[in-house]
Amino acid sequence: MKKELKFFVYTIIIFVFCIFSARYYFSDTNKKKNYRSSVTIEKKIENFSKDIPILKSNTENIIEYVDNKEENQKKFNFWSLLTNEN
């Protein structure tokens, strides 16, 4: 009897918690707070982005291409690598 009563009470508590959470989540006050906070964050981002200095790019012509054309390069084939025929 105690076990069933305890299970019933736990179920009721969980059910009530879910109802109150959903009620708050879908309430108009929560939607207003969420909208207001997103608007304030966007305004802050716009204000900070105006003050960001633009840096000059220093990455032009930093890659050096090297031509490694050795005449004594050994050519490998896939099958010859597996059979060890050198």
N, C-alpha and C positions, 0 to 999 in steps of 0.2 A: 504494500500500500504506500509506504514512504517513497519507494522508488518511482512509482507512477506519479505521485504528487510532485516530487522533485523534478521529474521530466516535464510535467505540465507547467510548472513555475518557470523553468528555464526557457521553455518554448514561448511562453507569454512575454517574458522579458526581452527575448530576441526579437519577437514580432513588434513589440512596442518601440524598441530601439530603431528598427528599420522604418517604421511609420514616421517617427519624429525626425529621423535623418532625412527621409524623402521630403517631408513637409518643409523643412528648413531649406533644403537644396533647391526646391522648386518655388520657393517664396519670392515675392516681388522685391523684398528688401535685399535678399542675397543677390538677385539679378542686378539690382541697382548698384550695390557695392562692387560687384565684379566688373560691371561696365565702367564705373568711375575709376577703379584702379587701373584698368587697361588703358583708359584715356590718359590718365596721369602719367603712366609709364611711357606712352607714346610721346607725350609732350616733353618729358625729360630726355628721351632719346633724341628728339629734334633739337633741343637746346644744346645737348652735349655734342651733337654732330656738327653744329655750326662752329664750335670752338676747336675742332680737331684740325691740326695742321696737315697739309698735304706734303708728303715727302717726295723728293726727286728720286727717280728710279736710278739705281746704281748697278743694275744687273745687265747692262747692255754689253755685248761682245765679251762675255766672261768664259765662254766655252771655246776651248782650243781643240781643233780637230787634228788628229794625228793620222797620217797615212802609214800603216804598218803593212807594207807589201814585201814580205820576205819571200825570196825566191825558193828557199829550201823548206818551205812549209810542207808538212806531210799531209796528204789527203786521206781522210778516213771515210770508210763506208760503214754503215750500220752492221751489216753481216760480218764484215771482217773484224770488227771490234768484238763480236760475240765469239767468233771461232779462234781468236788469237793468232791469226795468220799475219805476221808482220813482214 
